[in-house]
């Protein structure tokens, strides 16, 4: 089939949602030379791949966003938008950032090959294209992409709040729906932007990984908090520890039940229990007043009544008594 006709046919197929992802990997070939498209298309089609084609950078971006292929074979030098810019834009888009890109180039100078990798490529093949070599390279990267996709699908299905962040620039590459909602609520950010606190924490984690267990990051919001735990590296990193994509698991913890337990255990009012909760957290009267919308003097009065009910005279003793009871009722509580 003529490449332009193939282009239009596959456009209609992807619009109708008929790409056979269950039995075939979807490959997007981007090249402005029809002969190159035809050679690769025929070889890949005979090998069982579902093949999409694009003859320009603009078409490639639209097709990738529309069909979300499993891998992209990208010509480096094209008129108008070249392959390097196409790759940068694909990697900047949260929907397509996870897709592996293999560059096809006739340029063998080191600076061009470096540019291909720096713009987001995971590999490259040189022209004239040898289909068997291309498929061998594809197989390696498709296997990794398939494993990452299965992991993401499982996390999504079980309702985990999980994100993938690219360590090199802090770009948010992928997120489950629950993670998206939590990031919006706690940090006010949207993909591909990763909250600055998370970017800084990730950088510190991967740099110190040889020395200690990565620490958790916690963002508090009233009596709830969002914790971030570094799970595993999932992307290509060329052997560089600070590189690659990192899977981060998020967990929201609410201490409302803890506050209610303190209220019942020590016969405190709701406000007194809240004050004691923040004392356990190490907050000053001024901090607690700011959190609860009260004056420091009002907080002090609540705290005095807490001391009487707990039979203690100091903040430290009150916090100790509260922690002892909380550990019995809620062992997972983090003071």
Secondary structure, DSSP 8 states (H G I E B T S, - for coil): --HHHHHHHHHHHHHTT---TTTS-EEEEE-S-HHHHHHHHHHHHHTT-EEEEESSHHHHHHHHHHH--SEEEEES--SSS-HHHHHHHHHHSTTTTTSEEEEEES--SHHHHHHHHHTT-SEEEESS--HHHHHHHHHHHHHHHHHHHHHHHHHHHTT-EEEEEETTTTEEEEE-HHHHHHHHHHH---TT---HHHHHHHHHHHHTTTTS----EEEEETTEEEEEEEEEE-S--TT-TT-SEEEEEEEEEE-HHHHHHHHHHHT--HHHHHHHHHHHTT--HHHHHHHHT--HHHHHHHHHHHHHHHT-SSHHHHHHHHHHHHHHH-TT---
